[in-house]
Amino acid sequence: KQEVTQIPAALSVPEGENLVLNCSFTDSAIYNLQWFRQDPGKGLTSLLLIQSSQREQTSGRLNASLDKSSGRSTLYIAASQPGDSATYLCAATMNYGGSQGNLIFGKGTKLSVKP
Amino acid sequence: GAGVSQSPSNKVTEKGKDVELRCDPISGHTALYWYRQRLGQGLEFLIYFQGNSAPDKSGLPSDRFSAERTGESVSTLTIQRTQQEDSAVYLCASSFDRRVEQFFGPGTRLTVL
């Protein structure tokens, strides 16, 4: 059974700092991995999706990497801003023949960027 | 175009009552997923619909939970005889197909007193 873990559960940084959020998974047979942000009282916003054949994806100040062999993904945020404060979730889709694409989520890292 | 919408945004009900939650997916998205997020827990998969195929109900926690979807349109999640442990945020997501990027609605916060 796939388990997705995110460490740390919470992180506080000063504005302008570069930071890395970590995601690990126990089963490397993933189809893709998706990073989301969740703001209080709101749904999830998709940030980046990495296919299992890819090593990384970039969007603006965000860069996500994937290392299937070690069961790890990281989300790098450059020059953090107070508006980046949110909970960041990673989620994996499995590559089993019967997989319907449902996401398996970690519990998230709550990021606070202080002005 | 419009994103995924859900209604109601908040629902407070008494234990034992039935509730119905609604999800409007993005137009053209054939795949629709329901998840729930209980306080302090990660999101859990509940059910998956793909076009007119039989739904994947493997994530439903009990037979009090059911869901319907007609074609590629609106879906409703029904919880019968609600219990306090059903209190959670229920999130709906849609995508062009299975195993591609999913887009989430704002969720319905359900509180069972």
Interface residues (C-beta under 8 A of the other chain):
Chain A: V4 Y31 N32 Q34 F36 K42 G43 L44 T45 S46 L49 L89 A91 T93 S99 Q100 G101 N102 L103 I104 F105 G106 K107 G108
Chain B: V4 Q6 A31 Y33 Y35 Q41 G42 L43 E44 F45 Y48 Q50 D56 G59 L91 A93 S95 D97 R98 R99 V100 E101 Q102 F103 F104 G105 P106 G107
